[in-house]
């Protein structure tokens, strides 16, 4: 999604009454973020497409890069992985500031993890410049470390996985849904019997926070656990399928129905 840093800047501008001076691409990106938060993916993605055109009209390569990264993240979330890859391929990395470089790396990691290419994702994590990472805001750092925790878990590097989870926790709310979901994914990928209980905690937090995409995703992963009884798994898949259909995410819905 659009970087949280950009969202924070725009929120501050709105509060100060100076949003009129913000760029068109920035305003459209902020509106897209609000749409995604409400589970309106088609509307939000359309706003990002308009933001991309606006950034090119403004000849602002940094804004263009931010929008492309946001679009790639949404395409990754909607399981359109080839399209996500193509969007990232046209980002001009030399035009990105350090915070956006971290966001770019985070989305690349998410794409690799979605493809279960944990080995390459882990290499990206271990080779990333720590000085650049520290320049990003804490939410972006947490997201980066969260993807690294999953990558290391998939690579069977337990020590690094736990260390990355710890780093993610230091930069986010350990009582929040993000941390709970990351821990659940690690347990699932590692084959731990704690996966279901951790997913249930993450699911409860996602529902309370009104995060429909997160909730539906957790339902899918719970349905795939070997320990989940067949009848319960079928119900989880149905709930997952219906939720993604209503969000306008056909690939995710189809996966729930398989």
C-alpha positions in Angstrom: 0.0 0.0 0.0 0.9 3.6 0.0 3.7 4.3 2.4 2.5 5.0 6.0 5.0 7.9 6.0 3.2 9.6 3.1 -0.2 9.0 4.8 1.1 10.6 8.0 2.4 13.7 6.1 -1.0 14.1 4.3 -2.9 13.7 7.5 -0.8 16.5 9.1 -1.4 18.7 6.1 -5.2 18.2 6.3 -5.1 19.1 10.0 -3.1 22.2 9.3 -5.5 23.3 6.5 -2.7 23.2 3.9 -3.8 20.3 1.8 -4.6 22.7 -1.1 -0.8 23.1 -1.5 -0.2 19.3 -1.7 0.5 17.7 -5.0 -2.4 16.1 -6.9 -0.6 12.7 -6.9 -0.2 13.0 -3.1 -3.9 13.8 -2.5 -5.0 10.9 -4.7 -2.6 8.5 -3.0 -4.0 9.6 0.4 -7.5 9.0 -0.8 -6.5 5.6 -2.2 -5.2 4.6 1.3 -8.5 5.5 2.9 -10.3 3.3 0.3 -8.0 0.4 1.0 -8.5 0.8 4.7 -12.2 0.4 4.1 -11.8 -2.7 2.0 -12.6 -0.9 -1.3 -9.8 -2.2 -3.4 -11.1 -1.5 -6.9 -11.9 2.1 -5.9 -8.5 2.5 -4.3 -6.6 1.0 -7.1 -8.3 3.3 -9.6 -7.3 6.3 -7.4 -3.7 5.0 -7.5 -3.8 4.8 -11.3 -4.9 8.4 -11.4 -2.2 9.3 -8.9 0.4 7.7 -11.2 -0.8 9.8 -14.2 -0.7 12.9 -11.9 2.9 12.1 -10.8 4.0 11.8 -14.4 2.3 15.1 -15.2 4.2 16.6 -12.3 7.5 15.1 -13.6 8.1 13.9 -10.0 10.1 10.7 -10.2 10.0 10.2 -6.4 6.2 10.5 -6.3 5.9 8.2 -9.3 8.1 5.6 -7.6 6.0 5.8 -4.5 2.8 5.2 -6.4 4.2 2.4 -8.5 5.4 0.7 -5.2 1.9 1.1 -3.8 0.3 -0.4 -6.9 2.8 -3.3 -6.8 1.9 -3.9 -3.2 -1.8 -4.0 -4.0 -1.2 -6.4 -6.9 0.8 -8.6 -4.6 -2.0 -8.6 -2.1 -4.5 -9.5 -4.8 -2.3 -12.4 -6.0 -1.6 -10.8 -9.4 2.1 -11.5 -8.9 3.4 -11.1 -12.5 1.7 -7.6 -12.7 3.3 -6.7 -9.4 6.7 -7.7 -10.7 6.2 -5.6 -13.8 5.3 -2.5 -11.8 8.4 -2.8 -9.6 10.6 -3.2 -12.7 9.8 0.3 -13.9 10.5 2.0 -10.6 13.6 4.3 -11.0 15.5 3.3 -7.9 18.0 6.2 -8.2 15.1 8.7 -7.7 13.9 7.2 -4.4 14.8 8.7 -1.1 16.0 6.3 1.6 12.7 5.8 3.3 11.1 4.9 -0.1 14.0 2.6 -0.8 13.0 0.6 2.3 9.4 0.5 1.2 10.5 -0.7 -2.3 12.6 -3.5 -0.7 9.7 -4.4 1.6 7.3 -4.9 -1.4 9.9 -6.9 -3.2 10.2 -9.1 -0.1 6.4 -9.5 0.0 6.4 -10.6 -3.6 9.1 -13.1 -3.0 7.4 -14.5 0.1 4.1 -14.7 -1.8 5.9 -16.9 -4.4 7.4 -18.9 -1.5 10.8 -17.9 -2.7 12.1 -17.6 0.8 15.7 -18.2 0.0 16.0 -15.1 -2.2 14.0 -13.1 0.2 16.3 -14.0 3.0 19.3 -13.0 0.9 17.7 -9.6 0.3 17.1 -9.1 4.0 20.7 -10.1 5.0 22.2 -7.9 2.4 20.1 -4.7 3.0 22.0 -1.6 4.2 21.1 -1.0 7.9 21.9 2.7 7.6 19.3 3.1 4.9 16.8 1.0 6.9 17.2 3.3 10.0 16.3 6.3 7.8 12.7 4.9 7.3 9.9 5.6 9.8 9.2 2.9 12.4 6.1 1.5 10.6 8.1 0.9 7.4 10.9 -0.7 9.4 8.5 -3.0 11.2 6.9 -4.1 7.9 10.4 -4.8 6.4 11.4 -6.8 9.5 8.1 -8.7 9.4 8.7 -9.8 5.8 12.2 -10.8 6.8 10.9 -12.9 9.7 8.7 -14.8 7.3 11.6 -15.2 4.8 14.0 -16.5 7.4 11.3 -18.9 8.8 10.8 -20.2 5.3 14.5 -20.6 4.9 14.7 -22.6 8.2 16.9 -19.9 9.8 15.2 -19.9 13.1 17.6 -17.6 14.9 17.3 -14.9 12.3 13.6 -15.3 12.0 13.2 -14.7 15.8 15.6 -11.8 15.7 13.6 -10.2 12.8 10.3 -10.7 14.7 11.9 -9.1 17.7 13.0 -6.1 15.6 9.5 -5.8 14.1 8.0 -5.9 17.6 10.3 -3.1 18.8 8.9 -0.9 16.0 5.3 -1.8 16.3 2.6 -2.6 18.8 3.3 -6.1 20.1 -0.4 -6.2 21.1 -1.5 -5.4 17.6 -2.6 -7.5 14.7 0.5 -7.1 12.6 2.8 -8.7 15.1 0.3 -11.5 15.9 -0.1 -12.3 12.2 3.7 -12.3 11.5 4.2 -14.7 14.4 1.4 -16.9 13.1 2.9 -17.0 9.6 6.3 -18.0 11.0 4.7 -20.8 13.1 2.7 -22.0 10.1 5.7 -22.0 7.7 7.8 -23.7 10.3 5.2 -26.4 10.9 4.6 -25.5 14.5 1.5 -26.7 16.3 1.0 -23.2 17.7 0.0 -21.8 14.3 -3.7 -22.2 14.7 -3.8 -20.5 18.2 -1.7 -17.7 16.9 -3.9 -17.2 13.8 -6.9 -17.1 16.1 -5.3 -14.2 18.1 -4.5 -12.4 14.8 -8.0 -13.0 13.5 -9.6 -11.5 16.6 -7.4 -8.4 16.4 -8.1 -8.0 12.7 -11.8 -8.1 13.3 -11.6 -5.6 16.1 -9.5 -3.3 14.0 -11.9 -3.6 11.1 -9.3 -5.0 8.7 -11.4 -7.2 6.3 -8.5 -8.1 4.0 -6.4 -9.3 7.0 -9.3 -11.2 8.5 -10.1 -13.0 5.2 -6.5 -13.9 4.6 -6.2 -15.4 8.1 -9.3 -17.5 7.4 -7.6 -18.9 4.3 -4.5 -19.8 6.2 -6.4 -21.4 9.0 -8.3 -23.5 6.5 -5.1 -24.9 5.1 -3.7 -26.2 8.4 -3.6 -29.9 8.6 -4.9 -29.8 12.1 -8.1 -28.1 11.1 -11.1 -30.5 10.9 -12.6 -30.9 7.4 -15.9 -29.4 8.3 -14.4 -26.3 10.0 -12.0 -25.9 7.0 -14.9 -25.9 4.6 -16.6 -23.2 6.6 -13.4 -21.1 6.8 -13.0 -21.3 3.0 -16.6 -20.2 2.5 -16.3 -17.2 4.7 -12.9 -16.4 3.1 -14.4 -16.7 -0.4 -17.4 -14.5 0.3 -15.3 -11.8 2.0 -12.8 -11.5 -0.9 -15.7 -11.6 -3.5 -17.2 -8.6 -1.7 -13.9 -6.8 -1.7 -13.5 -7.3 -5.4 -10.5 -9.6 -5.2 -11.3 -12.6 -7.6 -7.9 -14.3 -7.3 -8.1 -14.4 -3.6 -11.6 -15.6 -3.7 -10.8 -18.3 -6.1 -7.9 -19.5 -3.9 -10.3 -19.8 -1.0 -12.6 -22.0 -3.1 -10.0 -24.4 -4.1 
